[in-house]
Amino acid sequence: MTPKAARIAKKKRILIIEDERPLAHALELKLTHEGHETVVASTGQIGFEQGLSGKFDLILLDLILPEMDGFTVLKELRAKKVKTPVIVLSNLGQEEDKHKAEDLGVAAYLVKSNAPLAEIVTLVQSVL
């Protein structure tokens, strides 16, 4: 199988719940370039609804969001038995926040200011 055919065969759906438009757009472009299908939600409420309605292979979730914060999105998705792996991308770097997210079953937790785009993409590929 050619590398391109392999990428097409592995096409995964990724939900990006991020209100910072430049970062959301950069993630969308990079992950699409890697052969994935992306959906972007700019508020926690929209992200939660998308997470419930769509079949996603992975969710990238910010914690500080309008309408519904990321912790609430995560709790509500888990309460509805959504088992999609979640990677948290947040500017909240406190250990307390990281532990709270880990207790809710996230696959990984990255502090946005410390994580270059390439590192995020590598982590996404490893979780998928």
C-alpha positions as CSV (number, residue, x, y, z in Angstrom):
1,M,0.0,0.0,0.0
2,T,1.4,3.4,-0.8
3,P,1.9,6.0,2.0
4,K,-1.0,8.1,0.6
5,A,-3.3,5.1,0.4
6,A,-2.4,4.2,4.0
7,R,-3.2,7.7,5.2
8,I,-6.6,7.6,3.4
9,A,-7.3,4.2,4.9
10,K,-6.6,5.6,8.4
11,K,-8.7,8.7,8.0
12,K,-10.0,9.6,11.5
13,R,-12.6,12.1,12.6
14,I,-11.3,14.6,15.1
15,L,-13.5,17.1,17.0
16,I,-11.5,20.3,17.9
17,I,-13.3,22.2,20.7
18,E,-11.3,25.5,20.8
19,D,-12.4,29.1,21.0
20,E,-9.0,30.6,20.0
21,R,-9.6,30.9,16.2
22,P,-6.0,31.0,15.1
23,L,-5.1,27.8,17.0
24,A,-8.3,26.1,16.0
25,H,-7.6,26.9,12.3
26,A,-3.9,25.8,12.6
27,L,-4.9,22.5,14.1
28,E,-7.6,22.0,11.5
29,L,-5.2,22.7,8.7
30,K,-2.4,20.5,10.1
31,L,-4.6,17.5,11.0
32,T,-6.4,17.7,7.6
33,H,-3.0,17.7,5.9
34,E,-2.2,14.6,7.9
35,G,-5.3,12.9,6.3
36,H,-7.9,13.4,9.1
37,E,-11.3,14.8,8.9
38,T,-11.8,17.7,11.4
39,V,-14.8,19.5,12.9
40,V,-14.3,22.7,14.9
41,A,-16.5,23.9,17.7
42,S,-15.9,27.4,19.1
43,T,-17.9,27.0,22.3
44,G,-18.2,24.3,25.0
45,Q,-21.9,23.9,24.3
46,I,-21.5,23.4,20.6
47,G,-18.6,21.0,21.3
48,F,-20.6,19.0,23.7
49,E,-23.5,18.7,21.2
50,Q,-21.1,17.7,18.4
51,G,-19.4,15.2,20.7
52,L,-22.8,13.6,21.4
53,S,-24.0,13.6,17.8
54,G,-21.0,12.8,15.8
55,K,-18.9,9.7,15.8
56,F,-15.4,11.0,16.5
57,D,-12.1,9.0,17.0
58,L,-10.6,11.8,19.1
59,I,-11.6,15.1,20.8
60,L,-9.1,18.0,21.3
61,L,-10.6,20.0,24.2
62,D,-9.7,23.4,25.6
63,L,-10.8,24.0,29.2
64,I,-11.5,27.7,29.1
65,L,-14.5,28.1,26.7
66,P,-17.5,30.3,26.4
67,E,-21.0,28.8,27.3
68,M,-19.6,25.6,29.0
69,D,-16.1,25.0,30.3
70,G,-14.1,22.1,29.2
71,F,-14.3,20.2,32.5
72,T,-18.1,20.4,32.2
73,V,-18.0,19.2,28.6
74,L,-15.9,16.3,29.7
75,K,-18.1,15.4,32.7
76,E,-21.2,15.6,30.6
77,L,-19.8,13.5,27.7
78,R,-18.7,10.8,30.2
79,A,-22.1,10.9,31.9
80,K,-23.7,10.2,28.5
81,K,-21.3,7.2,28.1
82,V,-19.2,8.9,25.3
83,K,-16.0,7.0,25.4
84,T,-14.1,9.0,22.7
85,P,-10.5,9.6,23.8
86,V,-9.9,13.3,24.8
87,I,-6.7,15.3,24.7
88,V,-6.9,18.4,26.7
89,L,-5.1,21.5,25.3
90,S,-5.3,24.3,27.8
91,N,-3.4,27.3,29.2
92,L,-4.2,26.0,32.7
93,G,-0.9,24.6,33.8
94,Q,-1.7,23.9,37.5
95,E,-1.2,20.3,38.7
96,E,-4.7,20.5,40.2
97,D,-6.2,21.1,36.8
98,K,-4.2,18.3,35.2
99,H,-5.2,15.8,38.0
100,K,-8.8,16.8,37.7
101,A,-8.7,16.2,33.9
102,E,-6.9,12.9,34.4
103,D,-9.5,11.8,36.9
104,L,-12.1,12.4,34.2
105,G,-10.1,9.9,32.0
106,V,-8.3,12.1,29.5
107,A,-5.8,10.5,27.2
108,A,-3.3,13.4,27.6
109,Y,-3.0,16.9,28.9
110,L,-0.9,19.5,27.2
111,V,-0.3,23.1,28.2
112,K,-0.8,25.1,24.9
113,S,2.0,27.6,25.6
114,N,4.5,24.7,26.1
115,A,3.3,22.5,23.1
116,P,4.4,23.3,19.6
117,L,1.9,22.3,16.9
118,A,4.2,19.5,15.7
119,E,4.1,18.0,19.2
120,I,0.3,18.2,19.3
121,V,0.1,16.4,16.0
122,T,2.5,13.7,17.1
123,L,0.4,13.1,20.3
124,V,-2.8,13.0,18.2
125,Q,-1.2,10.3,15.9
126,S,-0.1,8.3,19.0
127,V,-3.5,8.4,20.6
128,L,-5.3,7.4,17.3
